Amino acid sequence: MGMPVTAETNIVGIQSANRARHYQEKGMFGLMTLGMLLVIVPTLYIFGSVLIGGFRQITPSFLTLPPQSGGSEGGIGPAILGTFALMIGTIVLALPLGVCAAIYLTEYARKGPIVRVIRMAIVNLAGVPSIVHGLFGLILFKLFLGGTLDRLYHNQTPIWQNRTLLWGAATLAILVLPIVITATEEALLAVPPSFREGSMGLGATRWQTIRRIILPAALPGILTGGILAVGRAAGETAPILFTAAVSFTTLSGVPHLYDPVLALPYHLYYVVTQVANAPLQLQYGIALTLLLLVFIVNLSAILLRSRLRRTRRW
């Protein structure tokens, strides 16, 4: 015969189950803490090493003068200008195209095989290695489009077949396009359906509703996605390796669309791998400048999003 079940037995069983859940919770919390430390500690170590090694290099002359002695001396002024030019060109090309694609997928497209294929293509595009984007930009923009423009307008003179700011910005725009599309879609879907229903119920067309109601309400998310995309583009080397970046240029001002550019990621790669006996402090200084630039871009996205959300009335 089994032992009779009493209230004390039930209490002991409940306490045992609670202790087991408590230990299980502690174990999972410990694993999550360990995973967090495995990510944060190396990141802080790398950033701390760059900060300690490069903060003395960050001077006004370093940030404004051009490289000298083959890149082993001087500053990074043209590289900073080139990086900003690439960032501006990237957002000018990627933001309108990404927003239009997101509006179509969210507001117009019907669920079906075509939409599934488009979404699958966006996901696959986000996972393509950056070097593949660089080769794509080399073939499509520099060789094909550049060669066509030179044949039609420059009598075979290689102008657009060279590395140019335009081709680098176009390649980076393709690279960050999935970020812009995804962020814009999420921002559009976050707008309450009642906004659409109320606007169209008052007689507005679908496009009027999108332009005057949906887009202003989704503006914080769209701008955040665009700025984060710029931050991603600012640190990329492979896409501009064949399309825009050079190791030396005589330009001292803002580059034109047909000019090659110095860029901080490529300049860092060049100094570390190609310049003999490059001072370690110079390498750390370039890396720190690039990290600070990306940090400022991402911080501006966070602050802009917070400010716009505070002004939201819904």
DRENDO-1510 file (C-alpha; in Angstrom, 1 decimal, always signed):
<recs>
REC; n; res; u; v; w
REC; 1; MET; +0.0; +0.0; +0.0 .
REC; 2; GLY; +1.2; +3.6; -0.9 .
REC; 3; MET; +1.7; +6.1; +1.8 .
REC; 4; PRO; -1.2; +8.5; +2.3 .
REC; 5; VAL; -0.8; +11.9; +0.7 .
REC; 6; THR; -1.0; +14.6; +3.4 .
REC; 7; ALA; -0.8; +18.4; +3.4 .
REC; 8; GLU; +2.8; +18.2; +4.7 .
REC; 9; THR; +3.7; +15.9; +1.8 .
REC; 10; ASN; +2.2; +18.4; -0.7 .
REC; 11; ILE; +4.1; +21.3; +1.0 .
REC; 12; VAL; +7.4; +19.4; +0.8 .
REC; 13; GLY; +6.8; +18.6; -2.9 .
REC; 14; ILE; +6.0; +22.2; -3.7 .
REC; 15; GLN; +9.1; +23.4; -1.8 .
REC; 16; SER; +11.3; +20.9; -3.7 .
REC; 17; ALA; +9.9; +22.0; -7.1 .
REC; 18; ASN; +10.5; +25.7; -6.1 .
REC; 19; ARG; +14.1; +24.9; -5.2 .
REC; 20; ALA; +14.6; +23.2; -8.5 .
REC; 21; ARG; +13.2; +26.1; -10.4 .
REC; 22; HIS; +15.3; +28.5; -8.4 .
REC; 23; TYR; +18.5; +26.6; -9.1 .
REC; 24; GLN; +17.5; +26.3; -12.8 .
REC; 25; GLU; +16.9; +30.1; -12.9 .
REC; 26; LYS; +20.2; +30.8; -11.2 .
REC; 27; GLY; +22.0; +28.5; -13.7 .
REC; 28; MET; +20.4; +30.2; -16.8 .
REC; 29; PHE; +21.2; +33.6; -15.4 .
REC; 30; GLY; +24.8; +32.5; -14.8 .
REC; 31; LEU; +25.0; +31.3; -18.4 .
REC; 32; MET; +23.5; +34.6; -19.8 .
REC; 33; THR; +26.0; +36.6; -17.6 .
REC; 34; LEU; +28.9; +34.5; -18.9 .
REC; 35; GLY; +27.8; +35.1; -22.5 .
REC; 36; MET; +27.4; +38.8; -21.9 .
REC; 37; LEU; +30.9; +38.9; -20.4 .
REC; 38; LEU; +32.4; +37.0; -23.3 .
REC; 39; VAL; +31.1; +39.8; -25.6 .
REC; 40; ILE; +31.6; +42.9; -23.5 .
REC; 41; VAL; +35.1; +42.1; -22.0 .
REC; 42; PRO; +36.9; +41.6; -25.4 .
REC; 43; THR; +35.1; +44.7; -26.8 .
REC; 44; LEU; +36.1; +46.9; -23.9 .
REC; 45; TYR; +39.7; +45.5; -24.1 .
REC; 46; ILE; +40.0; +46.3; -27.8 .
REC; 47; PHE; +38.4; +49.8; -27.4 .
REC; 48; GLY; +40.5; +50.5; -24.4 .
REC; 49; SER; +43.7; +49.5; -26.2 .
REC; 50; VAL; +42.8; +51.7; -29.2 .
REC; 51; LEU; +41.9; +54.6; -26.9 .
REC; 52; ILE; +45.1; +54.4; -24.8 .
REC; 53; GLY; +47.3; +54.0; -27.9 .
REC; 54; GLY; +45.7; +56.6; -30.0 .
REC; 55; PHE; +44.4; +59.5; -27.9 .
REC; 56; ARG; +47.7; +61.3; -28.0 .
REC; 57; GLN; +47.7; +61.2; -31.8 .
REC; 58; ILE; +44.3; +63.0; -32.0 .
REC; 59; THR; +45.5; +66.6; -32.5 .
REC; 60; PRO; +44.1; +69.4; -34.8 .
REC; 61; SER; +47.0; +69.0; -37.2 .
REC; 62; PHE; +46.4; +65.2; -37.4 .
REC; 63; LEU; +42.7; +65.8; -38.2 .
REC; 64; THR; +43.4; +68.4; -40.9 .
REC; 65; LEU; +46.7; +67.7; -42.6 .
REC; 66; PRO; +47.1; +65.3; -45.5 .
REC; 67; PRO; +49.2; +62.1; -45.2 .
REC; 68; GLN; +52.9; +62.6; -45.9 .
REC; 69; SER; +55.9; +60.4; -46.5 .
REC; 70; GLY; +53.8; +57.7; -48.1 .
REC; 71; GLY; +51.3; +57.6; -45.3 .
REC; 72; SER; +53.8; +57.1; -42.4 .
REC; 73; GLU; +53.5; +60.7; -41.3 .
REC; 74; GLY; +51.1; +63.7; -41.5 .
REC; 75; GLY; +47.4; +63.6; -40.9 .
REC; 76; ILE; +44.1; +62.2; -42.1 .
REC; 77; GLY; +42.3; +65.3; -43.2 .
REC; 78; PRO; +41.5; +64.1; -46.8 .
REC; 79; ALA; +40.5; +60.7; -45.4 .
REC; 80; ILE; +37.9; +62.3; -43.1 .
REC; 81; LEU; +36.5; +64.4; -45.9 .
REC; 82; GLY; +36.3; +61.4; -48.2 .
REC; 83; THR; +34.6; +59.3; -45.5 .
REC; 84; PHE; +32.0; +62.0; -45.0 .
REC; 85; ALA; +31.5; +62.4; -48.8 .
REC; 86; LEU; +30.9; +58.6; -49.0 .
REC; 87; MET; +28.4; +58.7; -46.1 .
REC; 88; ILE; +26.5; +61.6; -47.7 .
REC; 89; GLY; +26.4; +59.9; -51.1 .
REC; 90; THR; +25.3; +56.6; -49.5 .
REC; 91; ILE; +22.4; +58.0; -47.7 .
REC; 92; VAL; +21.3; +60.2; -50.6 .
REC; 93; LEU; +21.1; +57.0; -52.8 .
REC; 94; ALA; +19.9; +54.4; -50.3 .
REC; 95; LEU; +17.3; +56.3; -48.3 .
REC; 96; PRO; +14.8; +57.2; -51.1 .
REC; 97; LEU; +15.2; +53.8; -52.7 .
REC; 98; GLY; +14.8; +51.9; -49.4 .
REC; 99; VAL; +11.8; +54.0; -48.2 .
REC; 100; CYS; +10.0; +53.5; -51.6 .
REC; 101; ALA; +10.6; +49.8; -51.4 .
REC; 102; ALA; +9.3; +49.6; -47.8 .
REC; 103; ILE; +6.2; +51.6; -48.7 .
REC; 104; TYR; +5.5; +49.3; -51.6 .
REC; 105; LEU; +5.9; +46.1; -49.5 .
REC; 106; THR; +3.9; +47.5; -46.5 .
REC; 107; GLU; +1.2; +49.6; -48.1 .
REC; 108; TYR; +0.6; +48.3; -51.6 .
REC; 109; ALA; +1.9; +44.8; -52.2 .
REC; 110; ARG; -0.4; +41.9; -51.7 .
REC; 111; LYS; +0.8; +38.7; -50.0 .
REC; 112; GLY; +1.9; +36.3; -52.7 .
REC; 113; PRO; +4.9; +34.6; -54.3 .
REC; 114; ILE; +6.3; +37.9; -55.7 .
REC; 115; VAL; +6.4; +39.5; -52.2 .
REC; 116; ARG; +7.9; +36.4; -50.7 .
REC; 117; VAL; +10.7; +36.4; -53.3 .
REC; 118; ILE; +11.4; +40.1; -52.7 .
REC; 119; ARG; +11.6; +39.6; -49.0 .
REC; 120; MET; +13.8; +36.6; -49.4 .
REC; 121; ALA; +16.1; +38.7; -51.7 .
REC; 122; ILE; +16.3; +41.4; -49.0 .
REC; 123; VAL; +17.3; +38.9; -46.4 .
REC; 124; ASN; +19.9; +37.3; -48.7 .
REC; 125; LEU; +21.2; +40.7; -49.6 .
REC; 126; ALA; +21.8; +41.5; -45.9 .
REC; 127; GLY; +23.9; +38.3; -45.6 .
REC; 128; VAL; +26.1; +38.8; -48.6 .
REC; 129; PRO; +29.8; +39.4; -47.6 .
REC; 130; SER; +30.9; +42.9; -48.2 .
REC; 131; ILE; +33.7; +41.8; -50.5 .
REC; 132; VAL; +31.0; +40.5; -52.9 .
REC; 133; HIS; +29.4; +43.9; -52.9 .
REC; 134; GLY; +32.8; +45.4; -53.8 .
REC; 135; LEU; +33.2; +43.0; -56.8 .
REC; 136; PHE; +29.6; +43.7; -57.8 .
REC; 137; GLY; +30.2; +47.4; -57.7 .
REC; 138; LEU; +33.4; +47.0; -59.7 .
REC; 139; ILE; +31.7; +45.1; -62.5 .
REC; 140; LEU; +28.4; +46.9; -62.7 .
REC; 141; PHE; +29.3; +50.5; -61.9 .
REC; 142; LYS; +33.0; +50.9; -62.7 .
REC; 143; LEU; +33.4; +48.7; -65.7 .
REC; 144; PHE; +29.9; +48.5; -67.3 .
REC; 145; LEU; +28.4; +51.9; -66.5 .
REC; 146; GLY; +31.7; +53.7; -66.3 .
REC; 147; GLY; +32.8; +52.2; -69.6 .
REC; 148; THR; +29.5; +53.1; -71.3 .
REC; 149; LEU; +29.7; +56.7; -70.1 .
REC; 150; ASP; +33.3; +57.1; -71.3 .
REC; 151; ARG; +32.5; +55.7; -74.7 .
REC; 152; LEU; +29.5; +57.9; -75.1 .
REC; 153; TYR; +30.7; +61.2; -73.7 .
REC; 154; HIS; +34.5; +61.1; -73.3 .
REC; 155; ASN; +35.8; +59.5; -76.4 .
REC; 156; GLN; +37.1; +56.4; -74.6 .
REC; 157; THR; +39.0; +58.6; -72.1 .
REC; 158; PRO; +39.0; +56.7; -68.8 .
REC; 159; ILE; +37.2; +59.0; -66.4 .
REC; 160; TRP; +34.2; +57.1; -65.1 .
REC; 161; GLN; +36.1; +53.8; -65.4 .
REC; 162; ASN; +38.4; +54.9; -62.6 .
REC; 163; ARG; +37.6; +54.7; -58.9 .
REC; 164; THR; +35.2; +57.5; -58.2 .
REC; 165; LEU; +33.1; +58.8; -55.3 .
REC; 166; LEU; +29.9; +58.0; -57.1 .
REC; 167; TRP; +30.7; +54.4; -57.6 .
REC; 168; GLY; +31.8; +53.9; -54.0 .
REC; 169; ALA; +28.6; +55.6; -52.7 .
REC; 170; ALA; +26.4; +53.5; -55.0 .
REC; 171; THR; +28.1; +50.2; -53.9 .
REC; 172; LEU; +27.7; +51.2; -50.2 .
REC; 173; ALA; +24.1; +52.1; -50.9 .
REC; 174; ILE; +23.4; +48.6; -52.1 .
REC; 175; LEU; +25.2; +47.2; -49.0 .
REC; 176; VAL; +23.0; +49.2; -46.5 .
REC; 177; LEU; +19.8; +48.9; -48.5 .
REC; 178; PRO; +18.4; +46.0; -46.4 .
REC; 179; ILE; +18.9; +48.0; -43.2 .
REC; 180; VAL; +17.0; +51.0; -44.6 .
REC; 181; ILE; +14.2; +48.8; -45.9 .
REC; 182; THR; +13.8; +46.8; -42.7 .
REC; 183; ALA; +13.9; +49.8; -40.4 .
REC; 184; THR; +11.3; +51.7; -42.6 .
REC; 185; GLU; +9.0; +48.7; -42.7 .
REC; 186; GLU; +9.1; +48.4; -38.9 .
REC; 187; ALA; +8.4; +52.1; -38.6 .
REC; 188; LEU; +5.5; +52.0; -41.0 .
REC; 189; LEU; +4.0; +48.9; -39.4 .
REC; 190; ALA; +4.2; +50.6; -35.9 .
REC; 191; VAL; +1.8; +53.3; -37.0 .
REC; 192; PRO; -1.7; +52.3; -35.7 .
REC; 193; PRO; -4.2; +51.1; -38.3 .
REC; 194; SER; -6.7; +53.6; -37.1 .
REC; 195; PHE; -4.6; +56.3; -38.7 .
REC; 196; ARG; -5.1; +54.8; -42.1 .
REC; 197; GLU; -8.7; +54.0; -41.5 .
REC; 198; GLY; -9.5; +57.5; -40.2 .
REC; 199; SER; -7.7; +59.3; -43.1 .
REC; 200; MET; -9.3; +57.1; -45.8 .
REC; 201; GLY; -12.6; +57.4; -44.1 .
REC; 202; LEU; -12.5; +61.2; -44.5 .
REC; 203; GLY; -12.0; +60.8; -48.3 .
REC; 204; ALA; -8.2; +60.8; -48.6 .
REC; 205; THR; -6.5; +58.6; -51.2 .
REC; 206; ARG; -4.0; +55.9; -50.2 .
REC; 207; TRP; -1.1; +58.1; -51.4 .
REC; 208; GLN; -2.3; +61.1; -49.5 .
REC; 209; THR; -2.7; +59.0; -46.4 .
REC; 210; ILE; +0.8; +57.7; -46.8 .
REC; 211; ARG; +2.4; +61.1; -47.5 .
REC; 212; ARG; +0.6; +63.2; -44.9 .
REC; 213; ILE; -0.2; +60.7; -42.1 .
REC; 214; ILE; +1.9; +57.6; -42.2 .
REC; 215; LEU; +5.3; +58.9; -43.2 .
REC; 216; PRO; +5.3; +61.8; -40.7 .
REC; 217; ALA; +4.3; +59.3; -37.9 .
REC; 218; ALA; +7.0; +56.8; -39.0 .
REC; 219; LEU; +9.7; +59.5; -39.4 .
REC; 220; PRO; +11.6; +58.6; -36.2 .
REC; 221; GLY; +12.1; +55.0; -37.2 .
REC; 222; ILE; +13.0; +55.9; -40.8 .
REC; 223; LEU; +15.6; +58.5; -39.8 .
REC; 224; THR; +17.1; +56.1; -37.2 .
REC; 225; GLY; +17.4; +53.4; -39.8 .
REC; 226; GLY; +19.0; +55.8; -42.2 .
REC; 227; ILE; +21.6; +57.0; -39.7 .
REC; 228; LEU; +22.4; +53.5; -38.6 .
REC; 229; ALA; +22.9; +52.5; -42.2 .
REC; 230; VAL; +25.4; +55.4; -42.6 .
REC; 231; GLY; +27.2; +54.2; -39.5 .
REC; 232; ARG; +27.5; +50.8; -41.1 .
REC; 233; ALA; +28.8; +52.2; -44.3 .
REC; 234; ALA; +31.4; +54.4; -42.6 .
REC; 235; GLY; +33.3; +51.4; -41.4 .
REC; 236; GLU; +33.3; +49.3; -44.5 .
REC; 237; THR; +36.5; +48.7; -46.5 .
REC; 238; ALA; +35.8; +46.0; -49.0 .
REC; 239; PRO; +33.0; +47.7; -51.0 .
REC; 240; ILE; +35.2; +50.8; -51.7 .
REC; 241; LEU; +38.4; +48.8; -52.2 .
REC; 242; PHE; +37.8; +48.5; -56.0 .
REC; 243; THR; +35.3; +51.3; -56.6 .
REC; 244; ALA; +36.3; +54.5; -54.8 .
REC; 245; ALA; +39.3; +54.4; -52.4 .
REC; 246; VAL; +42.9; +55.2; -53.2 .
REC; 247; SER; +46.0; +55.3; -51.0 .
REC; 248; PHE; +47.0; +58.8; -52.1 .
REC; 249; THR; +45.4; +61.8; -53.7 .
REC; 250; THR; +46.4; +65.4; -54.4 .
REC; 251; LEU; +42.9; +66.7; -53.6 .
REC; 252; SER; +42.7; +69.0; -50.7 .
REC; 253; GLY; +39.0; +70.0; -50.7 .
REC; 254; VAL; +35.7; +68.3; -51.1 .
REC; 255; PRO; +35.9; +65.6; -53.8 .
REC; 256; HIS; +33.7; +65.7; -56.9 .
REC; 257; LEU; +31.6; +62.7; -58.0 .
REC; 258; TYR; +34.2; +61.6; -60.5 .
REC; 259; ASP; +37.1; +61.9; -58.1 .
REC; 260; PRO; +38.7; +59.0; -56.2 .
REC; 261; VAL; +38.7; +59.5; -52.4 .
REC; 262; LEU; +40.7; +58.7; -49.4 .
REC; 263; ALA; +38.6; +57.0; -46.7 .
REC; 264; LEU; +39.4; +56.2; -43.1 .
REC; 265; PRO; +38.8; +52.4; -43.3 .
REC; 266; TYR; +40.9; +51.9; -46.4 .
REC; 267; HIS; +43.6; +54.3; -45.2 .
REC; 268; LEU; +43.9; +52.3; -42.0 .
REC; 269; TYR; +44.2; +49.1; -44.0 .
REC; 270; TYR; +46.8; +50.7; -46.2 .
REC; 271; VAL; +48.9; +52.1; -43.4 .
REC; 272; VAL; +48.8; +48.8; -41.4 .
REC; 273; THR; +49.6; +46.5; -44.4 .
REC; 274; GLN; +51.5; +48.5; -46.9 .
REC; 275; VAL; +53.4; +51.2; -45.1 .
REC; 276; ALA; +56.7; +50.0; -43.8 .
REC; 277; ASN; +57.6; +50.9; -40.3 .
REC; 278; ALA; +54.4; +52.9; -39.8 .
REC; 279; PRO; +54.3; +54.2; -36.2 .
REC; 280; LEU; +52.0; +52.2; -34.0 .
REC; 281; GLN; +50.6; +55.4; -32.5 .
REC; 282; LEU; +49.6; +56.5; -36.0 .
REC; 283; GLN; +47.7; +53.3; -36.6 .
REC; 284; TYR; +45.9; +53.6; -33.3 .
REC; 285; GLY; +45.1; +57.2; -34.1 .
REC; 286; ILE; +43.4; +56.3; -37.4 .
REC; 287; ALA; +41.5; +53.5; -35.7 .
REC; 288; LEU; +40.4; +55.7; -32.9 .
REC; 289; THR; +39.2; +58.4; -35.3 .
REC; 290; LEU; +37.1; +55.8; -37.2 .
REC; 291; LEU; +35.6; +54.4; -34.0 .
REC; 292; LEU; +34.7; +57.8; -32.7 .
REC; 293; LEU; +33.1; +58.7; -36.1 .
REC; 294; VAL; +31.0; +55.6; -36.0 .
REC; 295; PHE; +30.1; +56.1; -32.4 .
REC; 296; ILE; +29.0; +59.7; -33.0 .
REC; 297; VAL; +26.8; +58.6; -35.9 .
REC; 298; ASN; +25.1; +55.9; -33.9 .
REC; 299; LEU; +24.7; +58.2; -30.9 .
REC; 300; SER; +23.1; +60.8; -33.0 .
REC; 301; ALA; +20.6; +58.2; -34.2 .
REC; 302; ILE; +19.7; +57.4; -30.6 .
REC; 303; LEU; +19.3; +61.0; -29.6 .
REC; 304; LEU; +17.3; +61.9; -32.7 .
REC; 305; ARG; +15.0; +58.9; -32.1 .
REC; 306; SER; +14.5; +59.9; -28.5 .
REC; 307; ARG; +13.8; +63.5; -29.3 .
REC; 308; LEU; +11.3; +62.7; -32.1 .
REC; 309; ARG; +9.5; +60.1; -29.9 .
REC; 310; ARG; +9.1; +62.7; -27.1 .
REC; 311; THR; +7.2; +64.9; -29.6 .
REC; 312; ARG; +5.0; +62.1; -30.7 .
REC; 313; ARG; +1.3; +62.6; -29.7 .
REC; 314; TRP; +0.1; +59.0; -30.0 .
</recs>
